[in-house]
Amino acid sequence: MSLFQQTASEHLRSLESGDISSVELTRAYLDRIAEVDKKIGAFLRVDAQRAIDQAAQIDAKRRQRQPVGRLAGLPIAIKDILCQRGERTTCASRMLQDFRAPYDATVIARLRAADAVFLGRTNMDEFAMGGSTENSAFQLTRNPWNLERAPGGSSGGAAACVAARMAPLSIGTDTGGSIRQPAGLCGCVGLKPTYGRVSRYGLVAFASSLDQIGPLTNSVEDAALLLETIAGHDPLDSTSLDTPVPEYSQTVNQPLSGLKIGWVREHFGPGLDPEVESAVRAALGMYKSLGATLREISLPHSKYAVATYYVIAPSEASSNLARYDGVHYGYRTNEQDMLAELAAERRRLQEAGDQRGLDDLDPALVRMYRRTRAEGFGQEVKRRIMLGTYALSAGYYDAYYLKAMKVRRLIRQDFDRAFEQVDLIAGPITAEPAFKLGEMTGNPLAMYLVDLYTVSANLAGIPGLCLPCGRSKSGLPIGLQLQSPALAEERLLRGARMYEQATEWHKLQAPL
Ligand code: GLN
């Protein structure tokens, strides 16, 4: 079997048995990146020498029979939104183009302690706002299955690099679907854990009540391995849950008996692509043949999920992104130009004898903020800041933000009720397979509607997993989403693995 047909768990067994060294494995992936990423554009930066050095250190530890971490010697790619000490952390934004993180995010610290090898940083939508990775200020990322198509987003680089076998493991973030949706569109496995399962310390904040970090991999077993490495309580994140982390990788291969799977009536409505529908229905049929019972359920408030999300997420974003003022972090407008502009304006007003205009002139500091933010943020980020500021403003707070918070509770209660009847919920991850690059860029509303099936899990705080369940006639991956109650990741992973073991979709490789 070729190296790139193997999963991370298989690599790990080869590393442990000494069949391969971490330097060999890391070099193989670096070579693959050098060959394939010219076409895909998944990585913003690759640090080959550092990766090889790190791998060599881990090989030495193994040779000397020193204790090694859980992922010892496995290469991993990191979405460019997690702080990594001394490393540029750009969030694919001009605003943070030259920002170097002064500390490690908790997830990075855990991966380091687990002896993972950092390959580099992956592309994303700016500040994780988007669903196609086209909002990156720096480059386009292409879907490995069809180079004219989007990889999804915002963790598009993370999904594409795993799907194109340029990394066996990668880390993404999911605020409204950004791990699961690109996993679905690129044909890999993506898991958004329960809110609070993984520490957000050192994750650049988008919408703090929704953001979660999670794995993108080529198998469910690998997702279990990576989740158990990064999950757990962290005193540095007050929202992280203080509950023990099960050894997911030890139980993931045990099938669930008496499994009750719910399919959501509202998920099979108009707009669902027939090919996606039939692949998802076939997956439900597979569960039935594996001994599960299927039950139709209803999530009556799911029709409000996108509207609710697009009030809450921008509101939190507008507050979180206030910190990019040109003083604390990152980009600052050219001050010389700014002061010259101010002086010229003042002169013009003086000559015109316009005292009112002179009184209204913004002082240099305000001007610096304004220019910095106008130049540093892209269009979508500005749109979110404006939407959120509007929704939170005194006259509109009750009508938008407060209302959205109430609907959020109803959405959560829908899930509570559904999980009284079923163990897992299964359904589509997106209504259609990967769309064409450029197809949505002029239509933000259409782009928001892609999030139909993903945002409710974030609003409810429950975990969601996406795994491949089919191919369209044109060869594009189709994803299956599974959801479980909060903190039931073990059940979610075992349920997903049952399907994976009975099918071959996850073994298909993009024709590169
Ligand atoms: N597409 C959604 C948005 O643009 C989700 C993004 C995410 O999960 N980070 O907000």
Boltz pocket constraint, residues with backbone or C-beta under 6 A from the ligand:
constraints:
  - pocket:
      binder: B
      contacts: [[A, 127], [A, 128], [A, 129], [A, 130], [A, 131], [A, 153], [A, 154], [A, 173], [A, 174], [A, 175], [A, 176], [A, 177], [A, 178], [A, 179], [A, 206], [A, 313], [A, 447], [A, 451]]
      max_distance: 6.0
